[in-house]
Amino acid sequence: MYLIGLTGGIASGKSTVASALAEYGAVVVDADRLAREVVEPGTPVLAAIATEFGTALVAPDGALDRQALGAIVFGDPAALARLNAIVHPAVRSLTNERIRAAGLANPSAVVVYDVPLLVEAAVEHWFDLVVVTQATPETRMQRMVDLRRMSQEDAAQRIRNQADDAERLAIADVVIDTDGTLEDTLRQVDELWERVRSAGSSAGTESVGGRI
């Protein structure tokens, strides 16, 4: 199995890269999706959140009121840390389970762990390759305003709440620049896939360094 850690700041094109790799046949394990899964109605994590932050966060249908929870933790580092202490261990456990399952199903699988907070959460995985999607703060803010209907202020705050570009780039083996056109981004993904295939065929799980 060849394990890729894929990370990048908000609106940096990470989902586009993950989707392109999935089209090539990679198994994508999406940390955000797992984070939603662990707080589904009836889960122990949702119960723990309700105990910590109030039962009003659980809607009548049993689902988590994400907007209300966001209002509590957004801009409050202490509250966010308490939430992460509840959610992150469950996400790590489910991540390990999904990665193991992918490897058992296909020992030659290329698995992409799509994790926005790879730097912030100190993810404990040995990656064959760490890929970082990169775009300027101005580009990312414009995407959030245009595509997510955020205000400029909210978009800027989301960027400030994440690790800065230097921290992500410091752990990168490959950087995909998404400031250009979609075609340019996909060309870089094509090149990345060729490198992964070459590494897998010539050296099993040998680590590949460098940038695209």
C-alpha positions in Angstrom: 0.0 0.0 0.0 1.2 3.5 -0.8 -0.1 6.2 1.6 -0.4 9.8 0.6 -1.1 12.6 3.0 -3.0 15.3 1.2 -3.4 18.7 3.0 -3.9 22.4 2.2 -5.5 25.5 3.6 -9.2 26.2 3.2 -10.2 26.8 -0.4 -6.7 25.8 -1.7 -8.1 23.2 -4.2 -7.5 20.1 -2.0 -10.9 18.6 -2.9 -10.2 19.0 -6.6 -6.9 17.2 -6.3 -8.5 14.4 -4.2 -11.2 13.9 -6.8 -8.7 13.7 -9.6 -6.7 11.1 -7.7 -9.8 9.1 -7.0 -10.5 9.1 -10.8 -7.1 7.5 -11.3 -8.1 4.7 -8.8 -6.8 6.0 -5.5 -8.8 5.2 -2.4 -9.6 8.5 -0.7 -10.1 8.6 3.0 -11.7 12.0 3.7 -11.1 13.3 7.3 -13.9 15.8 7.1 -16.3 13.1 6.0 -15.2 10.9 8.9 -15.6 13.8 11.3 -19.2 14.1 10.2 -19.6 10.3 10.5 -18.5 10.1 14.1 -21.1 12.7 15.2 -24.1 11.0 13.5 -27.2 10.6 15.7 -26.8 8.1 18.5 -23.0 8.0 18.4 -20.9 8.3 21.6 -19.1 11.3 20.2 -22.4 13.2 19.8 -23.4 12.3 23.3 -20.0 13.6 24.6 -20.5 16.9 22.7 -23.9 17.3 24.2 -22.6 16.7 27.7 -19.7 19.2 27.2 -21.5 22.0 25.3 -25.2 21.5 26.1 -28.1 19.2 24.9 -29.6 22.1 22.9 -27.0 21.3 20.3 -28.9 18.1 19.4 -31.8 18.8 17.2 -35.2 17.1 17.6 -34.3 14.6 14.9 -31.2 13.6 16.8 -28.7 15.4 14.5 -26.0 17.7 15.6 -26.8 21.4 15.1 -23.5 22.3 13.4 -24.3 26.0 13.1 -25.0 26.3 16.8 -21.8 24.4 17.7 -19.8 26.5 15.3 -21.1 29.7 17.0 -19.7 28.4 20.3 -16.3 27.3 19.2 -15.5 29.8 16.4 -13.1 32.3 17.6 -12.8 30.6 21.0 -9.6 28.6 21.1 -10.3 27.0 24.5 -13.8 25.8 23.4 -12.3 24.5 20.1 -9.6 22.6 21.9 -12.3 20.9 24.1 -14.3 20.0 21.0 -11.2 18.6 19.2 -10.3 16.5 22.3 -13.7 14.8 21.9 -13.7 14.5 18.1 -10.1 13.9 17.0 -9.5 10.6 18.8 -12.7 9.1 17.2 -11.6 10.4 13.8 -8.1 8.9 14.2 -9.5 5.5 15.2 -11.9 5.5 12.2 -9.2 6.7 9.9 -6.9 3.8 10.9 -9.7 1.4 10.4 -10.4 2.6 6.9 -6.7 2.7 5.9 -6.2 -0.8 7.2 -9.3 -2.0 5.3 -8.0 -0.5 2.0 -4.7 -2.2 2.4 -6.3 -5.6 3.2 -8.6 -5.2 0.2 -5.7 -4.4 -2.1 -2.1 -4.5 -0.8 -1.1 -2.5 -3.9 -3.6 0.3 -3.3 -2.8 4.0 -3.4 -4.6 5.5 -0.4 -5.0 9.3 -0.1 -5.7 10.6 3.4 -7.4 13.9 2.7 -6.8 15.8 5.9 -7.1 19.6 6.2 -5.5 19.7 9.7 -2.5 17.5 9.1 -0.2 20.2 10.6 -2.6 21.4 13.3 -3.7 18.0 14.5 -0.3 16.4 14.4 -1.6 13.4 12.5 0.4 10.3 13.4 0.8 8.4 10.1 3.9 7.4 8.2 3.2 8.8 4.8 5.1 7.7 1.7 4.3 11.2 0.3 2.9 14.4 1.7 1.1 16.6 -0.9 0.2 20.2 -0.2 -2.2 22.3 -2.3 -1.2 25.9 -2.4 -2.9 29.1 -3.4 -2.4 32.7 -2.3 -4.6 34.0 0.5 -6.2 36.4 -2.0 -7.2 33.6 -4.3 -8.5 31.5 -1.4 -10.5 34.4 0.0 -12.1 35.1 -3.4 -13.1 31.5 -3.7 -14.7 31.5 -0.3 -16.6 34.7 -1.1 -17.7 33.5 -4.6 -18.3 29.8 -4.0 -19.2 29.6 -0.3 -20.9 33.0 0.0 -18.8 34.0 2.9 -18.0 37.6 3.8 -14.5 38.9 3.3 -14.2 39.1 7.1 -15.3 35.5 7.7 -13.0 34.2 4.9 -10.0 36.0 6.4 -10.8 34.7 9.9 -11.0 31.1 8.6 -7.5 31.5 7.0 -6.1 33.0 10.2 -7.5 30.1 12.3 -5.5 27.5 10.3 -1.7 26.8 10.1 0.1 29.3 8.0 1.5 28.4 4.6 5.1 28.1 5.8 4.1 25.4 8.3 2.3 23.3 5.6 5.1 23.8 3.1 7.7 22.7 5.6 6.2 19.2 5.6 5.5 19.0 1.9 7.1 16.5 -0.5 5.1 17.8 -3.4 3.4 21.1 -3.7 0.5 21.6 -6.2 0.0 25.2 -7.1 -3.8 25.8 -7.7 -3.6 29.5 -8.4 -3.8 28.9 -12.1 -6.5 27.3 -14.2 -8.2 24.0 -13.5 -6.4 22.5 -16.4 -3.1 23.6 -14.9 -4.0 22.0 -11.6 -5.1 18.7 -13.2 -1.8 18.6 -15.2 0.1 18.7 -12.0 -2.1 15.9 -10.6 -1.3 13.9 -13.8 2.4 14.4 -13.1 2.0 13.4 -9.4 0.2 10.2 -10.4 2.9 9.2 -12.8 5.5 9.7 -10.0 3.4 7.7 -7.6 3.1 4.8 -10.1 6.8 4.9 -10.8 7.7 4.9 -7.1 5.3 2.0 -6.5 6.6 -0.1 -9.3 10.3 0.5 -8.7 10.5 0.6 -4.9 7.3 -0.5 -3.3 6.6 2.1 -0.6 9.8 4.1 -1.0 9.4 7.7 -0.1 9.4 10.2 -3.0 10.6 13.8 -2.3 10.6 17.0 -4.2 8.1 19.4 -5.7 6.0 19.6 -8.8 
